[in-house]
């Protein structure tokens, strides 16, 4: 067997079950965050504060952010497997660097605008928990780093 034939990796399918699940989790997380912020949250700045609906989701409060960001980041971690495009080749480096940069930008944005977060969506509700979100993105970046060869 020649060396050139050993270096060529076999073609793998693009849409594996794991990749579809990871995409679904990421889309579900983003959709949850958007739905909560735009519909369920209500208007806490109104006097008296306007309650959101549906009541079951409004009662969860900030846990909605944990669910949304958790689903999104879980989708990224699931996508870091070698059977997905993000888990092999250049995808690992792109995913790792993207997560590190998003986390860094999230924390820097929070610190720059921490005096008045009222105009920044999502940031204004999370307060100090913005640091957890930024560090969470960096932790997901480390899950990509473990797959880097």
C-alpha positions in Angstrom: 0.0 0.0 0.0 1.4 3.4 -0.9 1.7 6.3 1.5 -0.6 8.5 -0.4 -3.5 6.0 -0.1 -3.0 5.8 3.7 -3.2 9.6 4.1 -6.6 9.9 2.4 -9.4 9.7 4.9 -12.6 7.9 3.9 -15.5 10.1 3.0 -18.1 10.3 5.8 -21.7 11.4 5.7 -22.4 15.0 6.5 -25.7 14.6 8.2 -25.2 12.0 10.8 -27.7 11.5 13.6 -25.4 13.2 16.1 -25.0 16.2 13.8 -28.8 16.6 13.4 -29.3 16.3 17.1 -26.6 18.9 17.8 -28.2 21.3 15.3 -31.6 20.7 16.7 -30.4 21.4 20.3 -28.7 24.7 19.1 -31.8 25.9 17.3 -34.0 24.9 20.2 -31.8 26.8 22.6 -31.8 29.9 20.5 -35.6 29.6 19.9 -36.2 29.2 23.7 -34.2 32.3 24.5 -35.9 34.4 21.8 -39.4 33.2 22.8 -38.8 33.9 26.5 -37.2 37.3 26.0 -39.8 38.5 23.4 -43.0 36.9 24.6 -42.9 35.3 28.0 -40.8 37.7 30.0 -43.4 40.5 29.9 -42.2 44.0 30.8 -40.5 44.2 34.2 -39.9 48.0 33.8 -43.6 48.9 33.5 -45.5 50.1 36.5 -47.0 47.8 37.7 -44.8 45.1 36.1 -46.6 43.3 33.3 -46.7 39.5 33.8 -45.7 37.3 30.9 -47.6 34.4 29.4 -47.8 31.4 29.3 -47.7 31.5 33.1 -45.8 28.1 33.5 -42.8 29.5 31.5 -43.1 33.0 33.2 -42.9 31.3 36.6 -39.5 29.8 35.7 -38.0 33.3 35.6 -34.2 33.3 35.0 -34.2 29.5 34.7 -35.4 30.1 31.1 -32.0 31.5 30.4 -30.3 28.4 31.9 -32.6 26.2 29.7 -31.9 28.2 26.5 -28.1 28.6 26.9 -27.8 25.1 28.3 -29.5 23.6 25.2 -27.4 25.7 22.9 -24.1 24.8 24.6 -25.1 21.1 24.9 -25.7 21.2 21.1 -22.2 22.5 20.6 -20.7 19.9 22.9 -22.6 17.1 21.1 -21.3 18.6 17.8 -17.7 18.3 19.0 -17.7 14.5 18.2 -15.6 13.2 15.3 -18.7 12.0 13.5 -19.9 15.6 12.9 -18.3 18.3 10.7 -17.5 20.4 13.7 -15.7 17.5 15.4 -13.2 16.7 12.7 -10.5 18.5 10.7 -10.7 22.3 10.7 -14.1 22.2 12.3 -12.6 21.5 15.6 -10.3 24.5 15.4 -13.1 26.7 14.2 -15.5 25.6 16.9 -12.9 25.9 19.6 -11.7 29.4 18.6 -15.3 30.6 18.0 -16.4 29.5 21.5 -13.4 31.1 23.1 -13.9 34.4 21.2 -17.7 34.4 21.9 -17.0 33.9 25.6 -14.4 36.6 25.7 -16.6 39.0 23.8 -19.6 38.2 26.0 -17.6 39.0 29.2 -15.9 42.1 27.7 -19.3 43.4 26.5 -20.7 42.9 30.0 -17.8 44.8 31.6 -17.8 47.6 29.2 -21.6 48.3 29.4 -22.1 47.2 33.1 -23.0 50.7 34.2 -26.1 50.7 32.0 -27.2 47.4 30.6 -30.8 48.5 30.0 -30.3 48.8 26.2 -28.6 45.4 25.7 -31.1 42.5 25.2 -30.5 39.5 27.4 -27.6 41.2 29.2 -30.0 43.5 31.1 -31.8 40.5 32.6 -28.7 38.4 33.6 -26.6 40.9 35.5 -23.7 39.1 37.1 -24.8 35.8 35.5 -23.3 37.2 32.2 -20.0 36.0 33.5 -21.3 32.5 33.8 -22.5 32.6 30.2 -19.1 33.8 29.0 -17.2 31.2 31.0 -19.7 28.6 29.8 -18.8 29.4 26.2 -15.1 29.1 27.1 -15.8 25.7 28.7 -17.5 24.5 25.5 -14.4 25.7 23.7 -12.3 23.4 25.9 -14.5 20.5 24.9 -13.5 21.2 21.3 -9.9 21.5 22.4 -9.9 17.9 23.7 -10.8 16.7 20.2 -8.0 18.6 18.5 -5.2 16.5 17.0 
